[in-house]
Amino acid sequence: MGQSNANPFAAFDIAEHIKDCVLEWLDMTTEGTPDRACVIAGESADDECECGQLTVALDSNYEANGTSVPRAGSERPGRRECGPPLFVVNILITMMRCAPTGTSTKPPTCDDLEAATRIAAEDAWAVRAGVICCLSDAVKNRLPNGTKLYRDFVVGTQTWVGPRGACMGSTLPVSVTIDNGCYPCEMS
């Protein structure tokens, strides 16, 4: 069987897989891999990003019937004890680098801002490419037992963030669908 939520670490494993893939692509950028790369839960702290921070954040997850949004009360009596057949893990990938701050009397120059924006654009491209290439492989290729690691994925709208806390970059939402495995309700 591929990845399922019967594994209590499934969401973390998916996030770690994405982090490793994105780091490979960031390694090929002008600035290279960031100083910090973490899988986290919730929002990332971007203050003092140490001139390079990648966070792959577990944002939310839910059970689904094959649509992107589950409907409340949609379960019928007699259905699988496990609930709907799919489980969706929502992840938010944020890549930050240092932003030009200028001095106490002068704002950063346009040249400094443009150079930082060029780096942010290249990083954003690498993050998106890493996610799409990695997850496409994981969905397309089958494990030795014939199953897929993940059922499907959706990449959302990448947005620019910052400068905040002297950091700037981008954030990319990703939803990964896996099998909804049964929880071990019968504990021995």
Sequence and secondary structure as in RCSB ss.txt:
>XXXX:A:sequence
MGQSNANPFAAFDIAEHIKDCVLEWLDMTTEGTPDRACVIAGESADDECECGQLTVALDSNYEANGTSVPRAGSE
RPGRRECGPPLFVVNILITMMRCAPTGTSTKPPTCDDLEAATRIAAEDAWAVRAGVICCLSDAVKNRLPNGTKLY
RDFVVGTQTWVGPRGACMGSTLPVSVTIDNGCYPCEMS
>XXXX:A:secstr
   BTTSTTHHHHHHHHHHHHHHHHHTTSSS S SEEEEEES    TT TT EEEEEEEEEEEESSSSS  TT  
 TTS TT SSEEEEEEEEEEEEE     SSS   HHHHHHHHHHHHHHHHHHHHHHHHHHHHHHHSB TTS BS 
SEEEE   EEEEEETTEEEEEEEEEEEEE      S  
